[in-house]
Amino acid sequence: MESPRAISLMPVAGLPEIEAGCDLGALLVDVLRPLAPRNGDILVVAHKVISKAEGALVDLRDVTPSQEALDLAARLDRDARRIEVVLRESTEVLRVKPPRGERMGVLICRHRLGMVCANAAVDESNVPGADTVLLLPRDPDESARRLREALRKGLGVEMGVVVADTFGRPWRVGLVNVAIGLAGVPAVLDVRGQTDRSGRLLRATVPAVADELAAAAGLCMEKAAGVPAVLVRDFHWEVATDSARLLLRSKEEDLFL
């Protein structure tokens, strides 16, 4: 058994405000150079900068709410235009949680990418303009692959890329970062069939390593710090072709719905 190694988390600072159409890969190459990236490093990137660069912004002044959005907005005491955007990003609404006390009303939805999350991950924080909301990237895995290729060409190293977003969890309070897009990095590490230190056979141990990387990087991504990327070093991994969709439970296996 290998001895555990320390893992470094290095905040990547210096990115300018990201605008639609900018070359995010080139910008990341520039701010990563002072950290001297190595083969085997992993870059965890907040989806928000990717979504901004890809133009995944919606101007609510251009949104006409459907009757369903109007009805839900009345129940939730929310802006019907925002609710309409949530509906467009969802394949189904699973729960409607009305406001309670200081807590605003929320929709629990199955996102078009398959994740179950609040308000279909439609984001309003750190977005310019009072009438603008931000969506998840159209294809986070493809976004990660493009960034990985840009880093390879610009820095001459083989790195992995994890696209992260902040999610809530069943039966737990608070939010953590999870992986919604991958390039080169394995989604899970299946150690079933191996033995523990006592020689017992492992039958159900499948760590979600991509989520663990995203959550660890989240410690360096404070909301107001302007740090949307973190370089992870000395984590042992093998190159994989996994998609972040491997981390999603099927409807048949979902114990909470």
Buried (B, 14 or more C-beta within 10 A) or exposed (E): EEEEEEEEBBBBBBBEEBEEEBEBBEBBBEBBEEBEBEEBBBBBBBBBBBBBBBEBBBEBEEBEBBEEBEEBBEBBEBBBBBBBBBBBBBEEBBEEBEEEEEEEBBBBBBBBBBBBBBBBBBBBEBBEEEBBBBBBBEBBBEBBBBBBEBBBEBBEBBBBBBBBBBBBEEEEEEBBBBBBBBBBBBBBBEEEEEEEEEEEEEEEEEEBBBBBBBBBBBEBBEEEEBBBBBBBBEBEBEEBEBBBBBBBEEEEEEEEE
